[in-house]
Amino acid sequence: SQVTLKTVFTICLGVLIVVAMSMAILKTLVTVSLACAALVLAVTLDHGVRFLVARGLRRGLSIAIVVFSFIGLLVGLGFALIPPALSQGRNLIGQAPSLARSVSQTELFRRLDRHLQLDDRLHALEQNLPALLDRAATPLLNVVGSVFSLLVALVTILLLVAFMLVSGGRVIQAALREARPETRQGYADMLRKIDRSIGGYIGGLTLICLLNATCTIVFLAINGVPAFLPLGILSGFSSTVPYAGPFAVGSFITLVTLATQGPWHALAALVFFVAYGQLEGNILSPIVFRRTTHINPVIVLLSVLFFGELGGIVGAILAVPAVATLQILVREILHARQRRQHLRRAASLLDL
């Protein structure tokens, strides 16, 4: 055999390393998701830090200003939006029985009831409601635990962002110094492209989310839909999951409008979400993706589905930055390979 034992052991070791890394990522998926979210946020906030540094401020002071401004923005939005959103959500839950009765009186419900016996199932659910409420202690505790875990995750992300802003630049510079001199500039250019791509994507996505939330809140308020504030905020957050998020939330809000305001208002909501979905999907999102990440919309949709299956909502949100980074890495590797091939061809021509 022409294959030596050293080659066999090298291949086996490489396969074992890949398998071990894959298993480690799957076992620590939550930690990896938090670290990736912190990295994306740190890259975005670093643009503001560099802006302040260029104006003459020290980097430490610039980091403190940017981080505390971001925390203040989150706290301000929380105090401004969460209390009325909770109040309107509580009213919507209180109106749930009357909404169910109004839905049961619609023609669409009667047609579905003839085939699916929905009315009997609703009556059975209403009779079993006290027993369900008695058994609701564990789910409520799970909800409280989920909220607490979300707060812990948010604090963890903010701490990671602060550390990345303080020490991330030094780590990157130290890694670049370890590279060979002839490849150091190429690595630096690649990192700048990744930084520009992620920062531009997050900035554009934030603008899209704000526009979605604002337009939806104004429309639902004009359309007379109760709980328009939490529903509008939910619609704004849905834009973080490209294509799939706005479709799912728009369908849910249309059903709520049908239950609360009747078919004509629901038709208006359907027209609004279809029109805005076309605007966001065909104009706003492609402009952001093409100018910042240069990713085909089909690849965006596939990446959202794939990463959403792996990491849930966090994975779907981080899908586009992850694919953009991977695309830049692959493109740079291919360009480097092409340059090496050109150099070999030029050397062979000189030898001839």
C-alpha positions as CSV (number, residue, x, y, z in Angstrom):
1,S,0.0,0.0,0.0
2,Q,1.2,3.5,-0.8
3,V,-0.7,5.0,2.2
4,T,1.5,5.2,5.2
5,L,0.3,4.8,8.8
6,K,1.2,8.5,9.4
7,T,-1.3,9.5,6.7
8,V,-4.0,7.2,8.2
9,F,-3.5,8.5,11.7
10,T,-3.5,12.1,10.4
11,I,-6.9,11.6,8.6
12,C,-8.4,9.9,11.6
13,L,-7.2,12.6,13.9
14,G,-8.7,15.3,11.7
15,V,-12.1,13.5,11.5
16,L,-12.1,13.1,15.3
17,I,-11.3,16.8,15.8
18,V,-14.2,17.8,13.5
19,V,-16.6,15.4,15.2
20,A,-15.5,16.6,18.7
21,M,-15.9,20.3,17.7
22,S,-19.4,19.6,16.2
23,M,-20.5,17.8,19.3
24,A,-19.1,20.6,21.5
25,I,-21.1,23.2,19.5
26,L,-24.3,21.2,19.7
27,K,-23.9,20.7,23.5
28,T,-23.1,24.4,24.1
29,L,-25.6,25.8,21.6
30,V,-27.0,28.4,24.0
31,T,-23.5,29.6,24.9
32,V,-22.5,29.8,21.3
33,S,-25.7,31.7,20.4
34,L,-25.1,34.2,23.3
35,A,-21.5,34.7,22.2
36,C,-22.4,35.2,18.6
37,A,-25.2,37.7,19.5
38,A,-22.7,39.6,21.7
39,L,-20.1,39.6,18.9
40,V,-22.6,41.0,16.4
41,L,-23.7,43.7,18.8
42,A,-20.1,44.6,19.7
43,V,-19.2,45.0,16.0
44,T,-22.2,47.2,15.6
45,L,-21.5,49.4,18.6
46,D,-17.8,49.6,17.7
47,H,-18.8,51.9,14.8
48,G,-20.1,54.4,17.3
49,V,-17.0,54.0,19.5
50,R,-14.7,54.7,16.5
51,F,-16.8,57.7,15.6
52,L,-16.3,59.2,19.1
53,V,-12.5,58.3,19.0
54,A,-12.2,60.2,15.7
55,R,-13.7,63.2,17.5
56,G,-10.8,63.2,20.0
57,L,-12.3,61.2,22.9
58,R,-10.3,58.4,24.5
59,R,-11.4,54.9,23.6
60,G,-12.3,53.9,27.2
61,L,-14.5,56.9,27.6
62,S,-16.0,56.3,24.1
63,I,-16.9,52.7,25.1
64,A,-18.5,53.8,28.3
65,I,-20.6,56.5,26.5
66,V,-21.7,54.0,23.8
67,V,-22.5,51.2,26.2
68,F,-24.4,53.3,28.7
69,S,-26.3,55.1,25.9
70,F,-27.4,51.7,24.5
71,I,-28.5,50.5,28.0
72,G,-30.3,53.8,28.5
73,L,-32.1,53.4,25.2
74,L,-33.2,49.9,26.1
75,V,-34.4,51.0,29.6
76,G,-36.2,54.1,28.1
77,L,-38.0,52.0,25.5
78,G,-38.9,49.5,28.2
79,F,-40.5,52.1,30.5
80,A,-42.2,53.8,27.5
81,L,-43.6,50.7,25.8
82,I,-43.8,47.8,28.3
83,P,-46.5,49.2,30.7
84,P,-49.0,50.2,28.0
85,A,-48.2,47.0,26.1
86,L,-48.9,44.9,29.2
87,S,-52.1,46.8,29.9
88,Q,-53.4,46.3,26.4
89,G,-52.3,42.7,26.5
90,R,-54.2,42.1,29.7
91,N,-57.3,43.7,28.2
92,L,-57.0,41.4,25.2
93,I,-56.8,38.4,27.4
94,G,-59.9,39.6,29.3
95,Q,-61.8,39.9,26.1
96,A,-60.8,36.4,25.0
97,P,-64.3,34.8,25.8
98,S,-66.2,37.4,24.0
99,L,-63.8,37.2,21.0
100,A,-64.3,33.4,20.9
101,R,-68.1,33.9,20.8
102,S,-67.8,36.5,18.1
103,V,-65.6,34.2,16.0
104,S,-68.1,31.3,16.5
105,Q,-70.9,33.5,15.0
106,T,-69.0,34.1,11.7
107,E,-69.9,32.3,8.5
108,L,-66.4,30.9,8.1
109,F,-66.5,29.3,11.5
110,R,-69.9,27.7,10.7
111,R,-68.5,26.2,7.5
112,L,-65.5,24.9,9.4
113,D,-67.7,23.6,12.2
114,R,-69.7,21.4,9.8
115,H,-66.5,19.5,8.9
116,L,-64.3,19.8,12.0
117,Q,-66.9,20.1,14.9
118,L,-65.1,23.1,16.3
119,D,-68.1,24.2,18.4
120,D,-68.1,20.9,20.4
121,R,-64.4,21.2,21.0
122,L,-64.7,24.8,22.2
123,H,-67.5,23.7,24.7
124,A,-65.4,20.9,25.9
125,L,-62.4,23.3,26.4
126,E,-64.7,25.7,28.3
127,Q,-65.9,23.0,30.6
128,N,-62.4,21.8,31.3
129,L,-61.0,25.3,31.8
130,P,-61.1,25.2,35.7
131,A,-59.1,22.0,35.8
132,L,-56.7,23.4,33.3
133,L,-56.2,26.5,35.5
134,D,-55.6,24.3,38.5
135,R,-52.8,22.5,36.6
136,A,-51.3,25.8,35.3
137,A,-48.9,26.3,38.2
138,T,-46.0,24.5,36.6
139,P,-46.4,26.3,33.2
140,L,-46.6,29.6,35.0
141,L,-43.4,28.8,36.9
142,N,-41.8,27.9,33.6
143,V,-42.8,31.2,32.1
144,V,-41.3,33.1,35.1
145,G,-38.2,31.0,34.8
146,S,-38.0,31.8,31.1
147,V,-38.3,35.5,31.8
148,F,-35.6,35.3,34.4
149,S,-33.4,33.3,32.0
150,L,-34.0,36.0,29.3
151,L,-32.9,38.8,31.7
152,V,-29.8,36.8,32.7
153,A,-29.0,36.2,29.0
154,L,-29.4,39.9,28.3
155,V,-27.0,40.9,31.1
156,T,-24.5,38.2,29.9
157,I,-24.6,39.6,26.4
158,L,-24.1,43.2,27.6
159,L,-21.1,42.1,29.7
160,L,-19.6,40.2,26.8
161,V,-20.1,43.2,24.6
162,A,-18.3,45.5,27.0
163,F,-15.4,43.1,27.3
164,M,-15.2,42.6,23.5
165,L,-15.2,46.4,23.0
166,V,-12.4,46.8,25.6
167,S,-10.2,43.8,24.6
168,G,-11.4,42.7,21.2
169,G,-9.2,45.1,19.3
170,R,-6.0,44.0,21.1
171,V,-6.9,40.3,20.6
172,I,-7.4,40.9,16.8
173,Q,-4.1,42.9,16.5
174,A,-2.2,40.2,18.4
175,A,-3.6,37.5,16.1
176,L,-2.7,39.6,13.0
177,R,0.9,39.9,14.3
178,E,1.2,36.1,14.4
179,A,0.3,35.9,10.7
180,R,3.0,35.9,8.0
181,P,3.9,39.3,6.7
182,E,2.8,38.6,3.1
183,T,-0.7,37.5,4.3
184,R,-1.2,40.0,7.1
185,Q,-2.7,42.7,5.0
186,G,-5.1,40.2,3.3
187,Y,-6.4,39.1,6.7
188,A,-6.8,42.7,7.8
189,D,-8.8,43.6,4.7
190,M,-11.0,40.5,5.2
191,L,-11.8,41.5,8.8
192,R,-12.7,45.1,7.7
193,K,-15.1,43.6,5.1
194,I,-16.7,41.4,7.8
195,D,-17.0,44.4,10.1
196,R,-18.5,46.6,7.5
197,S,-20.9,43.9,6.4
198,I,-22.2,43.0,9.9
199,G,-22.4,46.7,11.0
200,G,-24.3,47.7,7.8
201,Y,-26.7,44.8,8.1
202,I,-27.5,45.4,11.8
203,G,-28.0,49.1,11.2
204,G,-30.3,48.5,8.2
205,L,-32.2,45.8,10.0
206,T,-32.8,48.1,13.0
207,L,-34.2,50.7,10.6
208,I,-36.5,48.1,9.0
209,C,-37.8,46.9,12.4
210,L,-38.5,50.5,13.6
211,L,-40.3,51.2,10.3
212,N,-42.3,48.0,10.6
213,A,-43.3,48.7,14.2
214,T,-44.3,52.3,13.5
215,C,-46.3,51.6,10.4
216,T,-48.1,48.7,12.1
217,I,-48.9,50.6,15.3
218,V,-50.3,53.5,13.3
219,F,-52.4,51.3,11.0
220,L,-53.8,49.2,13.9
221,A,-54.7,52.3,15.9
222,I,-56.5,53.7,12.8
223,N,-58.2,50.4,12.2
224,G,-59.5,50.3,15.8
225,V,-57.8,47.0,16.8
226,P,-57.4,46.6,20.5
227,A,-53.9,46.0,21.9
228,F,-52.4,47.8,18.9
229,L,-49.2,48.7,20.8
230,P,-48.0,45.2,21.8
231,L,-49.1,43.8,18.4
232,G,-47.2,46.6,16.6
233,I,-44.1,45.9,18.7
234,L,-44.4,42.2,17.9
235,S,-44.7,43.0,14.2
236,G,-41.5,45.2,14.5
237,F,-39.5,42.4,16.1
238,S,-40.7,39.9,13.5
239,S,-38.6,41.7,10.9
240,T,-35.5,40.3,12.6
241,V,-36.4,36.9,11.1
242,P,-36.4,37.8,7.3
243,Y,-39.4,36.7,5.3
244,A,-40.8,34.1,7.7
245,G,-41.3,36.4,10.7
246,P,-43.4,39.1,9.1
247,F,-45.6,36.5,7.4
248,A,-46.3,34.6,10.6
249,V,-47.0,37.7,12.7
250,G,-49.0,39.4,10.0
251,S,-51.3,36.3,9.8
252,F,-51.7,36.2,13.6
253,I,-52.6,40.0,13.8
254,T,-55.1,39.5,10.9
255,L,-56.8,36.7,12.9
256,V,-56.9,39.0,16.0
257,T,-58.5,41.7,13.8
258,L,-61.1,39.3,12.5
259,A,-62.0,38.3,16.0
260,T,-62.2,41.8,17.4
261,Q,-63.4,44.0,14.5
262,G,-65.0,41.8,12.0
263,P,-64.3,40.7,8.4
264,W,-63.9,44.1,6.7
265,H,-61.3,45.3,9.2
266,A,-59.6,42.0,8.9
267,L,-59.6,42.4,5.1
268,A,-58.0,45.8,5.5
269,A,-55.3,44.3,7.8
270,L,-54.7,41.5,5.3
271,V,-54.2,44.1,2.5
272,F,-51.9,46.1,4.7
273,F,-49.7,43.2,5.7
274,V,-49.5,41.9,2.1
275,A,-48.6,45.3,0.8
276,Y,-46.0,46.0,3.5
277,G,-44.6,42.5,3.2
278,Q,-44.0,43.1,-0.5
279,L,-42.4,46.5,0.3
280,E,-40.1,45.0,2.9
281,G,-39.4,41.8,1.1
282,N,-38.8,43.2,-2.4
283,I,-37.4,46.7,-1.7
284,L,-36.2,47.4,1.8
285,S,-34.6,44.0,2.7
286,P,-32.9,43.5,-0.7
287,I,-31.4,47.0,-0.5
288,V,-30.0,46.2,2.9
289,F,-28.8,42.7,2.0
290,R,-27.3,43.6,-1.4
291,R,-25.5,46.8,-0.2
292,T,-24.2,45.3,3.0
293,T,-23.9,41.6,2.7
294,H,-24.4,40.9,-1.1
295,I,-26.3,37.7,-0.3
296,N,-28.9,36.3,-2.7
297,P,-32.5,36.4,-1.1
298,V,-32.8,32.6,-1.7
299,I,-29.7,31.9,0.3
300,V,-31.0,34.3,3.0
301,L,-34.3,32.3,3.2
302,L,-32.5,28.9,3.3
303,S,-30.0,30.2,5.9
304,V,-32.9,31.4,8.1
305,L,-34.6,28.0,7.9
306,F,-31.4,26.1,8.6
307,F,-30.1,28.2,11.5
308,G,-33.6,28.6,12.9
309,E,-33.8,24.8,13.1
310,L,-30.5,24.6,14.9
311,G,-30.7,27.6,17.2
312,G,-34.3,28.6,17.4
313,I,-35.2,32.3,17.2
314,V,-31.6,33.4,18.1
315,G,-30.3,31.2,15.3
316,A,-32.7,32.7,12.8
317,I,-31.8,36.2,13.8
318,L,-28.0,35.5,13.5
319,A,-28.4,33.5,10.2
320,V,-27.8,36.4,7.8
321,P,-24.6,37.8,9.6
322,A,-23.3,34.2,9.9
323,V,-23.8,33.5,6.2
324,A,-22.4,36.9,5.2
325,T,-19.2,36.2,7.2
326,L,-19.0,32.7,5.7
327,Q,-19.4,34.1,2.2
328,I,-16.6,36.6,2.8
329,L,-14.3,33.9,4.1
330,V,-15.0,31.6,1.2
331,R,-14.6,34.4,-1.3
332,E,-11.3,35.5,0.2
333,I,-10.0,31.9,0.2
334,L,-11.0,31.5,-3.5
335,H,-9.3,34.8,-4.4
336,A,-6.1,33.7,-2.5
337,R,-6.1,30.4,-4.4
338,Q,-6.5,32.2,-7.7
339,R,-3.6,34.5,-6.9
340,R,-1.4,31.5,-6.1
341,Q,-2.4,29.9,-9.4
342,H,-1.5,33.1,-11.3
343,L,1.8,33.2,-9.6
344,R,2.6,29.6,-10.4
345,R,1.6,30.2,-14.1
346,A,3.8,33.3,-14.2
347,A,6.7,31.4,-12.7
348,S,6.3,28.5,-15.1
349,L,6.3,31.0,-18.1
350,L,9.5,32.6,-16.8
351,D,11.1,29.2,-16.5
352,L,10.2,28.5,-20.2
